[in-house]
Amino acid sequence: HSLVRVQPPQPFRKPLIFNGFFDFRGNCMQNIADEIYKKSILLDNKSVSWADVYYAVKENFFPADIVKDYAFHTVETNSSDDVYEILVSENPAEAFDMLETQMRRQQQINEKQRERSLRLIRFLVLKNILNENSDALFEKAAIVYEDMGCPEDMDSFVYYMPNKDGYKPEKHTKKENKDRMLTFMKKFLDNEENALNLNQ
């Protein structure tokens, strides 16, 4: 399914949006957004490319200062003029503009690359949420679901979405319901890891 931003499904109505993150209480969600979209998720993963960093910023998942951070992070293995140009940039916006120019020159700005980058970002963010194993695991997963445009392939582990297989959560314990969604989430991540060729 295409990862295109759309309004979340009912029962949510006219959510306030803060920097791309939905806030149904009307409160600032920057703290929880920072918990979900940690820069280390991209900086510490060898599967991430410059194109992924570009779309992470372009689609407002990560702040522009991650461009320069990524340049510092990769300078030892990639000492090209393009990387040094970004390193000496004066501010995050300028660094991003330089990266965009480089992406256009290399013809890496296209829908196919965008789809793959967003899919990888989604995988890495959800994998990090799962590994943290916090009490708010499913709440955070639901925010990613909404930010990604409510893709149908995530429905099974989004806590407020209806079940499609006749499962009756009210007939099960809270733990049983959580364990069921956790199984679906792990299966989804396994499938995505294979689809993205990350297990090679």
N, C-alpha and C positions, 0 to 999 in steps of 0.2 A: 504494500500500500504506500502511496506517495506521502512523504512526510511534509505536508503543507499546513501552514498555520490556519486554523479555522476556529470559530467560537466553540466552546465546549458544549456537549449535549445537555438537554434537560436532565435534572431539575434546576440547574444553575441558570440564573437570569442576569444579564447585563453585569458581568463581573467587572470590578475595577481592575486596571492593569498597571502594575508598577514595574517598569523596565522589562516588560515581557513576561512577568510572572503574575498569575491570577491571585487576587486577594478577595475572598468572599466575605471577610469580616470588615473590609474597609480599612484595615491596618497595613502599615508598611511591612513588606515581606522580604526586605533586603537580607536580613539575618538568615532566614531559612533558605533563600536563594543562594547565598554564599556557602551554606552547608552542602547544598546539592551540587552546585557547579564550581567545585574547587579547581583552581588552576593546576594543581598538582596532578589531576586526572589526565590532563593533556601533556604536561611537561615530563611526566615520569613514565610515559608509555611509548615504546619503540614503534608501535604500529601507526602512530600519528605522523602525518606529513604536513608540509607547509600549506597545502590545499585545505587540509582539515582545520588548521588554525585559522586560515582565512575565513572559511564558512562559519566557524565557531563564533567569530566576531561579527561577521556580516549579518548573521541571523540573530544576533543579540543574546547568545547563550553565555558568552564570556566577554569581559571588558577588553578594550583595545590594547591595554598595557601588556596583555599576554603575548603580543607579537614580539616585543622586545625581549620579554622573558624567555620566549622560545628560542630567539636568536642567541642569547647568552647560553642557553642550555645545549645548543647544538653546534656552537662555534668550533669546538674541538674536532668534531667529525665533518664539519662542513664550513670550510674557511673561504667560501666564494666571495666575490665582490658584493654580491647581492646581500649576503648576510652582514658584512661589515657596514654596508650602506644603512641597513636597518639599525645596527648597533649604535651608530653615531647620530641617529635621528634625534631631534630635540624634544619631541613629545609623542604620546601614543597615537594620536590622530595622524601625524606625519608618518610614523612607522607603518601604520595600516595602509595609508595611501601608497607607500613604496611597495608594500607587499602586493597590493591590488595591481599595481603597474607590472610587477614581475609575473603575477599570475596570468594577466592578459597577454604578456609577451610570450609566455610559455603555453598559451592556449589551454589553460587549466580551469578557466571559468566557463563551465557548461553545466547543463542540467544533470547529466550522468554523474559528474564529479560531485555536484552538490548533494544529490541523493545519497551517494556513498558516504560522504563526509558526515551528513546529518545522521545517517544510520550508525556510523561508527561512534559518533558523539553520544547518541542515545544509548548504545551498548555500554560504553565505558562509564557513563554516569550511572546507569542502572546497576552495573556490576559493582561499582563503588558503594552504592546505597545498600546492596545486598550484603556485601562484605562487612559493612559497618554494623549490620544487624541491630539497628536502633529500634526503640519502641515506635518510632514514627516511620518505619520502613514503608508501609503501604501508603501513608499520607504523602511521603516524598515521591514515591513511584507515581502517584496520581497527578502530582504537579508536573512531572516530566511528561506524562501522558497528555496533559492539557497543553503544555508548551510545544509539544511536537504535533499538535493538531488533532489529537484524539484518534490515533491510528487503530484500526480494528484489531490488528494482531496483538495488541496489549490488553484488550478488553477483559480477558480471563483473570488477570490479577489486579484489576482496578476495583477497589472495594465497593464503589457505588454503582458499578455497572451490573445490569441484570444477567443472571445465568442463562445460558442457551441450551443446557442439557437437562433441564428439569430438576436440578439440584435445589433442595430447600434448606437454606442456611438456618432457618428458625428451628429446624429439627436436629441441629447439631450444636455442639459446644463451641464457644468462642475460639478455643484452641484448635479444634477440628477445622473450623472455617479458615483460620489463619494458615494452618498447615497446608490446606488445599490450595490456597492462593500462592503460597510459597513454592509449592511443587510446580504450579503453572509458570511462575516467574523464572524458576531455575531452568525449566524446559525451554522457555522462550530464549533465555540467554545462551543456552547450549546450541540451539538452532541458529541464532544470530552469529555466534562465534564461528560456526561452520560456514555459514553463508558468506561471512566476511573474510574467510580464510585466515583467521587469527590463530588457529591451533597448529599451524605448520611450523 
